[in-house]
Amino acid sequence: MTDCEAGILSACERRCSDIYAWCILPNHYHVLVKTDSIKLLRAELGLFHGRTSHKWNGEDEARGRQVWHNCFERKITSAGHFYASLNYVLNNAVHHGYARKWQDWEWSNAGDYLKEIGNEEAARIWREYPVLDFGKKWDVY
């Protein structure tokens, strides 16, 4: 997981001007970034996907197995949409049952985010831009 996180962040660092949030889970990941070219970022992540699927399939003696299933992006349309997306990404490990507290998940920047903005500001952002129903138009602001 740590190597996967490093690879994803490295790809994002090459193609993004800002990386706001990330959460790497055993079966998928989320990143909230700012980029001038989503096409170049997707290409960079595609190279990462190709390298890792080849490596992991070799380790598991499972050549031809599909490791990565899809990739999609969503343009941020407002400040509310940004903060709801931020909350979604940072809380994803809790949503999927990998952690009880979002700031305890090792493969995200949730703990650093909390240290940076503080408990009160994080709570205010959560109250103002809650993720009420993950996956069902939660980010329509």
C-alpha positions as CSV (number, residue, x, y, z in Angstrom):
1,M,0.0,0.0,0.0
2,T,2.8,2.4,0.8
3,D,4.5,1.8,-2.5
4,C,1.2,2.2,-4.3
5,E,0.6,5.5,-2.5
6,A,4.1,6.7,-3.4
7,G,3.5,5.8,-7.1
8,I,0.2,7.6,-7.3
9,L,1.5,10.7,-5.5
10,S,4.6,10.7,-7.8
11,A,2.4,10.6,-10.9
12,C,0.2,13.4,-9.5
13,E,3.2,15.5,-8.5
14,R,4.5,15.4,-12.2
15,R,1.1,16.6,-13.6
16,C,-0.6,18.6,-10.9
17,S,0.0,22.0,-9.4
18,D,-1.8,21.1,-6.2
19,I,-2.6,17.8,-4.4
20,Y,-5.4,18.6,-1.9
21,A,-6.4,15.1,-0.7
22,W,-5.8,11.4,-1.3
23,C,-6.9,8.1,0.1
24,I,-5.4,4.8,-1.0
25,L,-7.4,1.7,-0.2
26,P,-6.7,-1.9,-1.0
27,N,-9.0,-2.0,-4.0
28,H,-9.2,1.7,-5.2
29,Y,-8.0,5.2,-4.6
30,H,-9.2,8.8,-4.7
31,V,-7.2,12.0,-5.3
32,L,-8.4,15.6,-5.3
33,V,-5.9,17.6,-7.4
34,K,-5.6,20.7,-9.5
35,T,-4.1,20.1,-12.9
36,D,-3.8,22.1,-16.1
37,S,-4.2,19.0,-18.2
38,I,-6.4,16.1,-17.1
39,K,-5.3,14.3,-20.3
40,L,-1.7,14.3,-19.2
41,L,-2.5,13.3,-15.7
42,R,-4.6,10.4,-16.9
43,A,-1.7,9.3,-19.1
44,E,0.7,9.5,-16.2
45,L,-1.7,7.5,-14.0
46,G,-2.1,5.1,-16.9
47,L,1.6,4.4,-17.0
48,F,1.5,3.8,-13.2
49,H,-1.4,1.4,-13.7
50,G,0.5,-0.4,-16.4
51,R,3.7,-0.8,-14.4
52,T,2.0,-1.9,-11.2
53,S,-0.4,-4.4,-12.9
54,H,2.5,-6.0,-14.7
55,K,4.5,-6.2,-11.4
56,W,1.7,-7.4,-9.3
57,N,0.5,-10.0,-11.8
58,G,4.0,-11.3,-12.1
59,E,4.3,-11.6,-8.3
60,D,1.0,-13.5,-8.2
61,E,1.7,-15.5,-11.3
62,A,-1.5,-14.2,-12.8
63,R,-0.5,-12.7,-16.2
64,G,-3.4,-11.2,-18.0
65,R,-5.5,-10.5,-14.9
66,Q,-7.1,-7.1,-14.9
67,V,-5.8,-5.1,-11.9
68,W,-7.2,-1.6,-12.7
69,H,-10.8,-1.4,-13.8
70,N,-11.5,2.2,-14.6
71,C,-10.5,5.8,-14.0
72,F,-12.7,8.8,-14.1
73,E,-12.5,12.4,-13.3
74,R,-15.0,15.1,-12.2
75,K,-14.4,18.8,-12.6
76,I,-14.9,20.8,-9.5
77,T,-17.7,23.3,-10.1
78,S,-17.8,25.4,-6.9
79,A,-16.3,25.9,-3.5
80,G,-19.0,23.7,-2.0
81,H,-18.3,21.0,-4.4
82,F,-14.6,21.2,-3.6
83,Y,-15.2,20.9,0.2
84,A,-17.7,18.1,-0.2
85,S,-15.2,16.3,-2.4
86,L,-12.4,16.9,0.1
87,N,-14.6,15.4,2.9
88,Y,-15.5,12.5,0.6
89,V,-11.8,11.6,-0.1
90,L,-10.6,12.1,3.4
91,N,-13.4,10.0,4.9
92,N,-13.3,7.2,2.3
93,A,-11.4,4.7,4.5
94,V,-14.2,5.0,7.1
95,H,-16.9,4.7,4.5
96,H,-15.4,1.4,3.3
97,G,-14.8,0.1,6.8
98,Y,-11.0,0.2,6.7
99,A,-10.7,2.7,9.6
100,R,-12.9,3.8,12.5
101,K,-11.5,7.4,12.4
102,W,-10.6,9.1,9.1
103,Q,-7.4,10.7,10.5
104,D,-6.1,7.2,11.5
105,W,-5.9,5.8,8.0
106,E,-2.2,5.5,7.2
107,W,-2.5,5.9,3.4
108,S,-4.2,9.2,3.1
109,N,-3.3,12.8,4.0
110,A,-6.2,13.1,6.5
111,G,-3.9,13.3,9.6
112,D,-1.7,15.9,8.0
113,Y,-4.8,17.9,6.9
114,L,-6.2,17.9,10.4
115,K,-2.9,19.0,11.8
116,E,-2.7,21.8,9.2
117,I,-6.2,23.3,9.7
118,G,-7.1,22.1,13.2
119,N,-10.0,20.2,14.7
120,E,-12.4,23.2,14.8
121,E,-11.9,24.1,11.2
122,A,-12.2,20.5,10.0
123,A,-15.4,20.1,12.0
124,R,-16.8,23.3,10.5
125,I,-16.0,22.1,7.0
126,W,-17.6,18.7,7.7
127,R,-20.8,20.4,9.1
128,E,-21.0,22.9,6.3
129,Y,-20.3,20.4,3.4
130,P,-21.3,16.9,4.7
131,V,-21.1,13.8,2.7
132,L,-24.6,12.6,3.5
133,D,-25.0,9.7,1.1
134,F,-21.7,8.5,-0.4
135,G,-22.0,7.8,-4.1
136,K,-25.5,9.2,-4.6
137,K,-25.1,12.8,-5.8
138,W,-23.4,13.6,-2.5
139,D,-21.3,16.2,-4.3
140,V,-24.0,18.3,-5.8
141,Y,-23.5,21.8,-4.4
